[in-house]
Amino acid sequence: MPKLTHYIIFIFCTILIFFLYGKALGSIPFFILSFYLFYFAWSELYKRKKKTR
């Protein structure tokens, strides 16, 4: 993925944190961000494994 996509997702989650934190729902953006980071790490790891074969 391009770096711009990563920046947009982080900015989006940061904005969500600011808006939802006042309503005691601040953990939702962190939850979404954790899924995104897990997916990103998994895809990077899979690319490395595929290149070594």
PDB file of N, CA, C and O in Angstrom, chain B, residues numbered from 101:
ATOM      1  N   MET B 101       0.833  -1.175   0.000  1.00  0.00           N
ATOM      2  CA  MET B 101       0.000   0.000   0.000  1.00  0.00           C
ATOM      3  C   MET B 101       0.883   1.245   0.000  1.00  0.00           C
ATOM      4  O   MET B 101       1.969   1.247   0.580  1.00  0.00           O
ATOM      5  N   PRO B 102       0.424   2.259  -0.630  1.00  0.00           N
ATOM      6  CA  PRO B 102       1.203   3.497  -0.601  1.00  0.00           C
ATOM      7  C   PRO B 102       1.218   4.115   0.796  1.00  0.00           C
ATOM      8  O   PRO B 102       0.333   3.865   1.614  1.00  0.00           O
ATOM      9  N   LYS B 103       2.229   4.917   1.044  1.00  0.00           N
ATOM     10  CA  LYS B 103       2.338   5.559   2.348  1.00  0.00           C
ATOM     11  C   LYS B 103       1.188   6.516   2.600  1.00  0.00           C
ATOM     12  O   LYS B 103       0.789   6.717   3.747  1.00  0.00           O
ATOM     13  N   LEU B 104       0.652   7.108   1.545  1.00  0.00           N
ATOM     14  CA  LEU B 104      -0.459   8.035   1.710  1.00  0.00           C
ATOM     15  C   LEU B 104      -1.660   7.341   2.343  1.00  0.00           C
ATOM     16  O   LEU B 104      -2.359   7.941   3.160  1.00  0.00           O
ATOM     17  N   THR B 105      -1.902   6.108   1.982  1.00  0.00           N
ATOM     18  CA  THR B 105      -3.010   5.351   2.561  1.00  0.00           C
ATOM     19  C   THR B 105      -2.806   5.154   4.055  1.00  0.00           C
ATOM     20  O   THR B 105      -3.750   5.277   4.836  1.00  0.00           O
ATOM     21  N   HIS B 106      -1.583   4.850   4.452  1.00  0.00           N
ATOM     22  CA  HIS B 106      -1.285   4.674   5.871  1.00  0.00           C
ATOM     23  C   HIS B 106      -1.528   5.976   6.636  1.00  0.00           C
ATOM     24  O   HIS B 106      -2.119   5.966   7.716  1.00  0.00           O
ATOM     25  N   TYR B 107      -1.078   7.075   6.084  1.00  0.00           N
ATOM     26  CA  TYR B 107      -1.262   8.368   6.740  1.00  0.00           C
ATOM     27  C   TYR B 107      -2.737   8.718   6.859  1.00  0.00           C
ATOM     28  O   TYR B 107      -3.170   9.239   7.887  1.00  0.00           O
ATOM     29  N   ILE B 108      -3.500   8.441   5.834  1.00  0.00           N
ATOM     30  CA  ILE B 108      -4.935   8.743   5.871  1.00  0.00           C
ATOM     31  C   ILE B 108      -5.635   7.917   6.945  1.00  0.00           C
ATOM     32  O   ILE B 108      -6.490   8.435   7.663  1.00  0.00           O
ATOM     33  N   ILE B 109      -5.287   6.662   7.060  1.00  0.00           N
ATOM     34  CA  ILE B 109      -5.912   5.804   8.072  1.00  0.00           C
ATOM     35  C   ILE B 109      -5.549   6.263   9.476  1.00  0.00           C
ATOM     36  O   ILE B 109      -6.409   6.288  10.356  1.00  0.00           O
ATOM     37  N   PHE B 110      -4.288   6.627   9.702  1.00  0.00           N
ATOM     38  CA  PHE B 110      -3.882   7.108  11.021  1.00  0.00           C
ATOM     39  C   PHE B 110      -4.551   8.433  11.369  1.00  0.00           C
ATOM     40  O   PHE B 110      -4.965   8.635  12.511  1.00  0.00           O
ATOM     41  N   ILE B 111      -4.660   9.326  10.409  1.00  0.00           N
ATOM     42  CA  ILE B 111      -5.320  10.605  10.653  1.00  0.00           C
ATOM     43  C   ILE B 111      -6.806  10.394  10.933  1.00  0.00           C
ATOM     44  O   ILE B 111      -7.372  11.031  11.821  1.00  0.00           O
ATOM     45  N   PHE B 112      -7.431   9.502  10.177  1.00  0.00           N
ATOM     46  CA  PHE B 112      -8.842   9.191  10.393  1.00  0.00           C
ATOM     47  C   PHE B 112      -9.070   8.637  11.794  1.00  0.00           C
ATOM     48  O   PHE B 112     -10.007   9.049  12.479  1.00  0.00           O
ATOM     49  N   CYS B 113      -8.229   7.716  12.220  1.00  0.00           N
ATOM     50  CA  CYS B 113      -8.381   7.144  13.565  1.00  0.00           C
ATOM     51  C   CYS B 113      -8.108   8.188  14.644  1.00  0.00           C
ATOM     52  O   CYS B 113      -8.764   8.179  15.686  1.00  0.00           O
ATOM     53  N   THR B 114      -7.160   9.076  14.414  1.00  0.00           N
ATOM     54  CA  THR B 114      -6.884  10.130  15.377  1.00  0.00           C
ATOM     55  C   THR B 114      -8.083  11.067  15.526  1.00  0.00           C
ATOM     56  O   THR B 114      -8.440  11.457  16.637  1.00  0.00           O
ATOM     57  N   ILE B 115      -8.693  11.419  14.414  1.00  0.00           N
ATOM     58  CA  ILE B 115      -9.890  12.269  14.461  1.00  0.00           C
ATOM     59  C   ILE B 115     -11.029  11.554  15.187  1.00  0.00           C
ATOM     60  O   ILE B 115     -11.751  12.163  15.977  1.00  0.00           O
ATOM     61  N   LEU B 116     -11.182  10.264  14.915  1.00  0.00           N
ATOM     62  CA  LEU B 116     -12.220   9.498  15.615  1.00  0.00           C
ATOM     63  C   LEU B 116     -11.967   9.452  17.110  1.00  0.00           C
ATOM     64  O   LEU B 116     -12.905   9.522  17.903  1.00  0.00           O
ATOM     65  N   ILE B 117     -10.710   9.336  17.498  1.00  0.00           N
ATOM     66  CA  ILE B 117     -10.384   9.303  18.927  1.00  0.00           C
ATOM     67  C   ILE B 117     -10.827  10.602  19.591  1.00  0.00           C
ATOM     68  O   ILE B 117     -11.435  10.580  20.661  1.00  0.00           O
ATOM     69  N   PHE B 118     -10.520  11.740  18.955  1.00  0.00           N
ATOM     70  CA  PHE B 118     -10.903  13.023  19.545  1.00  0.00           C
ATOM     71  C   PHE B 118     -12.417  13.160  19.667  1.00  0.00           C
ATOM     72  O   PHE B 118     -12.909  13.650  20.684  1.00  0.00           O
ATOM     73  N   PHE B 119     -13.152  12.743  18.664  1.00  0.00           N
ATOM     74  CA  PHE B 119     -14.603  12.902  18.700  1.00  0.00           C
ATOM     75  C   PHE B 119     -15.281  11.888  19.628  1.00  0.00           C
ATOM     76  O   PHE B 119     -16.240  12.228  20.321  1.00  0.00           O
ATOM     77  N   LEU B 120     -14.796  10.667  19.642  1.00  0.00           N
ATOM     78  CA  LEU B 120     -15.462   9.631  20.423  1.00  0.00           C
ATOM     79  C   LEU B 120     -14.996   9.550  21.867  1.00  0.00           C
ATOM     80  O   LEU B 120     -15.671   8.939  22.696  1.00  0.00           O
ATOM     81  N   TYR B 121     -13.858  10.151  22.183  1.00  0.00           N
ATOM     82  CA  TYR B 121     -13.341  10.070  23.544  1.00  0.00           C
ATOM     83  C   TYR B 121     -14.277  10.768  24.533  1.00  0.00           C
ATOM     84  O   TYR B 121     -14.454  10.301  25.658  1.00  0.00           O
ATOM     85  N   GLY B 122     -14.862  11.864  24.119  1.00  0.00           N
ATOM     86  CA  GLY B 122     -15.792  12.585  24.994  1.00  0.00           C
ATOM     87  C   GLY B 122     -17.059  11.805  25.288  1.00  0.00           C
ATOM     88  O   GLY B 122     -17.722  12.047  26.297  1.00  0.00           O
ATOM     89  N   LYS B 123     -17.394  10.882  24.424  1.00  0.00           N
ATOM     90  CA  LYS B 123     -18.593  10.057  24.611  1.00  0.00           C
ATOM     91  C   LYS B 123     -18.252   8.701  25.231  1.00  0.00           C
ATOM     92  O   LYS B 123     -19.082   7.792  25.244  1.00  0.00           O
ATOM     93  N   ALA B 124     -17.039   8.573  25.736  1.00  0.00           N
ATOM     94  CA  ALA B 124     -16.548   7.339  26.366  1.00  0.00           C
ATOM     95  C   ALA B 124     -16.493   6.183  25.371  1.00  0.00           C
ATOM     96  O   ALA B 124     -16.657   5.022  25.748  1.00  0.00           O
ATOM     97  N   LEU B 125     -16.262   6.505  24.100  1.00  0.00           N
ATOM     98  CA  LEU B 125     -16.119   5.478  23.070  1.00  0.00           C
ATOM     99  C   LEU B 125     -14.745   5.572  22.388  1.00  0.00           C
ATOM    100  O   LEU B 125     -14.597   5.212  21.221  1.00  0.00           O
ATOM    101  N   GLY B 126     -13.767   6.050  23.117  1.00  0.00           N
ATOM    102  CA  GLY B 126     -12.442   6.263  22.557  1.00  0.00           C
ATOM    103  C   GLY B 126     -11.704   4.999  22.197  1.00  0.00           C
ATOM    104  O   GLY B 126     -10.728   5.053  21.449  1.00  0.00           O
ATOM    105  N   SER B 127     -12.132   3.878  22.697  1.00  0.00           N
ATOM    106  CA  SER B 127     -11.426   2.630  22.404  1.00  0.00           C
ATOM    107  C   SER B 127     -11.775   2.066  21.027  1.00  0.00           C
ATOM    108  O   SER B 127     -11.049   1.216  20.512  1.00  0.00           O
ATOM    109  N   ILE B 128     -12.857   2.517  20.433  1.00  0.00           N
ATOM    110  CA  ILE B 128     -13.270   1.996  19.128  1.00  0.00           C
ATOM    111  C   ILE B 128     -12.232   2.295  18.044  1.00  0.00           C
ATOM    112  O   ILE B 128     -11.878   1.385  17.295  1.00  0.00           O
ATOM    113  N   PRO B 129     -11.727   3.529  17.925  1.00  0.00           N
ATOM    114  CA  PRO B 129     -10.689   3.768  16.919  1.00  0.00           C
ATOM    115  C   PRO B 129      -9.409   2.973  17.170  1.00  0.00           C
ATOM    116  O   PRO B 129      -8.752   2.539  16.224  1.00  0.00           O
ATOM    117  N   PHE B 130      -9.053   2.781  18.434  1.00  0.00           N
ATOM    118  CA  PHE B 130      -7.879   1.960  18.741  1.00  0.00           C
ATOM    119  C   PHE B 130      -8.104   0.512  18.303  1.00  0.00           C
ATOM    120  O   PHE B 130      -7.182  -0.153  17.831  1.00  0.00           O
ATOM    121  N   PHE B 131      -9.317   0.043  18.463  1.00  0.00           N
ATOM    122  CA  PHE B 131      -9.668  -1.313  18.044  1.00  0.00           C
ATOM    123  C   PHE B 131      -9.563  -1.445  16.523  1.00  0.00           C
ATOM    124  O   PHE B 131      -9.020  -2.429  16.020  1.00  0.00           O
ATOM    125  N   ILE B 132     -10.082  -0.458  15.795  1.00  0.00           N
ATOM    126  CA  ILE B 132      -9.991  -0.460  14.332  1.00  0.00           C
ATOM    127  C   ILE B 132      -8.531  -0.381  13.899  1.00  0.00           C
ATOM    128  O   ILE B 132      -8.109  -1.092  12.987  1.00  0.00           O
ATOM    129  N   LEU B 133      -7.766   0.482  14.554  1.00  0.00           N
ATOM    130  CA  LEU B 133      -6.361   0.642  14.229  1.00  0.00           C
ATOM    131  C   LEU B 133      -5.573  -0.636  14.517  1.00  0.00           C
ATOM    132  O   LEU B 133      -4.641  -0.957  13.779  1.00  0.00           O
ATOM    133  N   SER B 134      -5.922  -1.358  15.555  1.00  0.00           N
ATOM    134  CA  SER B 134      -5.220  -2.605  15.852  1.00  0.00           C
ATOM    135  C   SER B 134      -5.470  -3.643  14.765  1.00  0.00           C
ATOM    136  O   SER B 134      -4.555  -4.381  14.400  1.00  0.00           O
ATOM    137  N   PHE B 135      -6.698  -3.714  14.237  1.00  0.00           N
ATOM    138  CA  PHE B 135      -6.963  -4.626  13.132  1.00  0.00           C
ATOM    139  C   PHE B 135      -6.183  -4.232  11.887  1.00  0.00           C
ATOM    140  O   PHE B 135      -5.654  -5.091  11.183  1.00  0.00           O
ATOM    141  N   TYR B 136      -6.110  -2.940  11.618  1.00  0.00           N
ATOM    142  CA  TYR B 136      -5.371  -2.472  10.449  1.00  0.00           C
ATOM    143  C   TYR B 136      -3.883  -2.790  10.586  1.00  0.00           C
ATOM    144  O   TYR B 136      -3.262  -3.276   9.641  1.00  0.00           O
ATOM    145  N   LEU B 137      -3.318  -2.521  11.746  1.00  0.00           N
ATOM    146  CA  LEU B 137      -1.888  -2.785  11.947  1.00  0.00           C
ATOM    147  C   LEU B 137      -1.589  -4.278  11.905  1.00  0.00           C
ATOM    148  O   LEU B 137      -0.541  -4.686  11.405  1.00  0.00           O
ATOM    149  N   PHE B 138      -2.503  -5.099  12.429  1.00  0.00           N
ATOM    150  CA  PHE B 138      -2.317  -6.543  12.349  1.00  0.00           C
ATOM    151  C   PHE B 138      -2.334  -7.010  10.900  1.00  0.00           C
ATOM    152  O   PHE B 138      -1.508  -7.830  10.499  1.00  0.00           O
ATOM    153  N   TYR B 139      -3.277  -6.488  10.109  1.00  0.00           N
ATOM    154  CA  TYR B 139      -3.360  -6.842   8.699  1.00  0.00           C
ATOM    155  C   TYR B 139      -2.107  -6.397   7.949  1.00  0.00           C
ATOM    156  O   TYR B 139      -1.566  -7.141   7.131  1.00  0.00           O
ATOM    157  N   PHE B 140      -1.652  -5.180   8.233  1.00  0.00           N
ATOM    158  CA  PHE B 140      -0.460  -4.652   7.567  1.00  0.00           C
ATOM    159  C   PHE B 140       0.776  -5.493   7.913  1.00  0.00           C
ATOM    160  O   PHE B 140       1.565  -5.827   7.030  1.00  0.00           O
ATOM    161  N   ALA B 141       0.941  -5.830   9.181  1.00  0.00           N
ATOM    162  CA  ALA B 141       2.087  -6.640   9.589  1.00  0.00           C
ATOM    163  C   ALA B 141       2.020  -8.031   8.966  1.00  0.00           C
ATOM    164  O   ALA B 141       3.038  -8.570   8.530  1.00  0.00           O
ATOM    165  N   TRP B 142       0.843  -8.602   8.925  1.00  0.00           N
ATOM    166  CA  TRP B 142       0.677  -9.929   8.339  1.00  0.00           C
ATOM    167  C   TRP B 142       1.023  -9.917   6.847  1.00  0.00           C
ATOM    168  O   TRP B 142       1.683 -10.832   6.353  1.00  0.00           O
ATOM    169  N   SER B 143       0.581  -8.888   6.136  1.00  0.00           N
ATOM    170  CA  SER B 143       0.860  -8.815   4.703  1.00  0.00           C
ATOM    171  C   SER B 143       2.347  -8.595   4.440  1.00  0.00           C
ATOM    172  O   SER B 143       2.889  -9.147   3.482  1.00  0.00           O
ATOM    173  N   GLU B 144       3.015  -7.796   5.277  1.00  0.00           N
ATOM    174  CA  GLU B 144       4.448  -7.586   5.115  1.00  0.00           C
ATOM    175  C   GLU B 144       5.212  -8.871   5.404  1.00  0.00           C
ATOM    176  O   GLU B 144       6.172  -9.192   4.704  1.00  0.00           O
ATOM    177  N   LEU B 145       4.801  -9.596   6.414  1.00  0.00           N
ATOM    178  CA  LEU B 145       5.456 -10.858   6.739  1.00  0.00           C
ATOM    179  C   LEU B 145       5.250 -11.865   5.626  1.00  0.00           C
ATOM    180  O   LEU B 145       6.175 -12.602   5.284  1.00  0.00           O
ATOM    181  N   TYR B 146       4.058 -11.913   5.054  1.00  0.00           N
ATOM    182  CA  TYR B 146       3.774 -12.842   3.973  1.00  0.00           C
ATOM    183  C   TYR B 146       4.602 -12.508   2.739  1.00  0.00           C
ATOM    184  O   TYR B 146       5.057 -13.412   2.037  1.00  0.00           O
ATOM    185  N   LYS B 147       4.804 -11.216   2.465  1.00  0.00           N
ATOM    186  CA  LYS B 147       5.639 -10.815   1.328  1.00  0.00           C
ATOM    187  C   LYS B 147       7.069 -11.289   1.512  1.00  0.00           C
ATOM    188  O   LYS B 147       7.698 -11.753   0.561  1.00  0.00           O
ATOM    189  N   ARG B 148       7.587 -11.177   2.722  1.00  0.00           N
ATOM    190  CA  ARG B 148       8.964 -11.613   2.991  1.00  0.00           C
ATOM    191  C   ARG B 148       9.104 -13.120   2.832  1.00  0.00           C
ATOM    192  O   ARG B 148      10.085 -13.605   2.268  1.00  0.00           O
ATOM    193  N   LYS B 149       8.119 -13.854   3.332  1.00  0.00           N
ATOM    194  CA  LYS B 149       8.189 -15.305   3.204  1.00  0.00           C
ATOM    195  C   LYS B 149       8.109 -15.723   1.733  1.00  0.00           C
ATOM    196  O   LYS B 149       8.774 -16.671   1.316  1.00  0.00           O
ATOM    197  N   LYS B 150       7.308 -15.025   0.968  1.00  0.00           N
ATOM    198  CA  LYS B 150       7.132 -15.357  -0.433  1.00  0.00           C
ATOM    199  C   LYS B 150       8.397 -15.032  -1.228  1.00  0.00           C
ATOM    200  O   LYS B 150       8.715 -15.752  -2.174  1.00  0.00           O
ATOM    201  N   LYS B 151       9.125 -13.979  -0.878  1.00  0.00           N
ATOM    202  CA  LYS B 151      10.335 -13.596  -1.590  1.00  0.00           C
ATOM    203  C   LYS B 151      11.481 -14.579  -1.354  1.00  0.00           C
ATOM    204  O   LYS B 151      12.310 -14.770  -2.244  1.00  0.00           O
ATOM    205  N   THR B 152      11.546 -15.197  -0.196  1.00  0.00           N
ATOM    206  CA  THR B 152      12.662 -16.090   0.106  1.00  0.00           C
ATOM    207  C   THR B 152      12.532 -17.443  -0.574  1.00  0.00           C
ATOM    208  O   THR B 152      13.507 -18.190  -0.657  1.00  0.00           O
ATOM    209  N   ARG B 153      11.373 -17.759  -1.047  1.00  0.00           N
ATOM    210  CA  ARG B 153      11.196 -19.071  -1.693  1.00  0.00           C
ATOM    211  C   ARG B 153      11.744 -19.107  -3.081  1.00  0.00           C
ATOM    212  O   ARG B 153      11.669 -20.138  -3.748  1.00  0.00           O
TER     213      ARG B 153
END
